[in-house]
Amino acid sequence: MAEHKQWFNTLGPQGVQVWIKVDTQRQPYRLYLGDEFFRADFDTQKWFVEFFSSYLAGHPDKSVIVDLFDAATKRLVGEYGWSGFKLYAEANRVKERVRQGSVQ
């Protein structure tokens, strides 16, 4: 898990462009995603969410269920859980807005 933490630390200020905050007060956890997440390709998005989930679980071979939210609109855009990584149609709309530059 130290390697996971080290990788997150290497993101530095750029990390807030990928993820803004995580709410661990409720189950499933809520991960609020930044613009850079939506600019990434699907495989990179999936890898990031799986990586983050195992980091939250505290063990590289475990994971927690995570709901994914667009940080700008606070809308649910996907999930990670028993059935794997899913992005909803809303995530595609956010990605299009980011691509057009209308999301700050």
C-alpha positions in Angstrom: 0.0 0.0 0.0 3.0 2.3 0.5 3.6 2.0 -3.3 0.0 3.1 -3.9 0.4 6.1 -1.6 3.7 7.0 -3.3 2.1 6.9 -6.7 -0.7 9.2 -5.5 1.9 11.6 -4.1 3.6 11.7 -7.5 0.5 13.2 -9.0 1.0 16.3 -6.9 -1.2 19.3 -7.9 -2.2 17.4 -11.1 -3.9 14.8 -9.0 -6.7 17.2 -8.2 -7.5 17.3 -11.9 -8.1 13.5 -11.9 -9.9 13.2 -8.6 -11.2 16.0 -6.3 -12.3 14.2 -3.1 -13.5 11.0 -1.7 -16.4 10.7 0.8 -15.8 7.7 3.0 -18.6 8.6 5.4 -21.2 6.4 3.5 -21.2 3.1 1.8 -20.5 2.8 -1.0 -17.7 5.3 -0.9 -18.1 8.3 -3.2 -15.2 9.3 -5.5 -15.6 12.8 -7.1 -13.7 12.9 -10.4 -12.0 15.8 -12.1 -11.7 16.8 -15.7 -8.5 14.8 -16.4 -10.3 11.6 -15.5 -12.8 12.3 -18.3 -10.0 13.1 -20.8 -8.4 9.7 -20.2 -9.3 6.6 -22.3 -11.6 3.9 -20.9 -8.7 1.5 -20.0 -6.9 4.3 -18.0 -10.1 5.3 -16.3 -10.8 1.6 -15.3 -7.2 1.1 -14.1 -7.4 4.3 -12.0 -10.6 3.4 -10.3 -9.5 -0.2 -9.6 -6.2 1.2 -8.2 -8.0 3.8 -6.0 -10.5 1.1 -4.8 -7.7 -1.2 -3.6 -5.9 1.8 -2.0 -9.1 2.6 -0.1 -9.4 -1.1 1.0 -5.9 -0.9 2.4 -4.6 -4.0 0.5 -3.5 -4.5 -3.1 -5.6 -7.7 -3.5 -8.8 -6.2 -2.1 -11.2 -3.5 -3.2 -14.1 -1.5 -2.0 -17.3 -0.6 -3.7 -17.1 3.0 -5.1 -19.7 5.3 -6.7 -18.2 7.7 -9.2 -19.4 11.3 -9.3 -18.6 14.2 -11.6 -17.0 16.8 -9.2 -18.3 19.7 -11.2 -22.0 18.7 -11.3 -22.1 16.2 -8.3 -23.9 13.8 -10.6 -23.4 10.0 -10.5 -21.5 9.0 -13.5 -20.4 5.4 -12.8 -19.6 2.7 -10.3 -17.0 0.1 -9.3 -18.1 -3.0 -7.5 -18.9 -6.7 -7.8 -19.8 -6.4 -11.4 -16.6 -4.4 -12.2 -16.1 -0.9 -13.6 -19.1 0.8 -15.2 -19.5 4.3 -16.7 -23.0 5.6 -17.3 -24.2 7.7 -20.3 -23.8 10.7 -18.0 -20.0 10.2 -18.1 -20.0 10.4 -21.8 -21.9 13.7 -21.6 -19.3 15.0 -19.2 -16.5 13.8 -21.4 -17.9 15.7 -24.3 -18.2 18.9 -22.3 -14.6 18.5 -21.2 -13.5 17.9 -24.7 -15.3 21.0 -25.9 -13.7 23.0 -23.0 -17.0 24.0 -21.4 -16.2 22.3 -18.1 -13.6 24.2 -16.0 
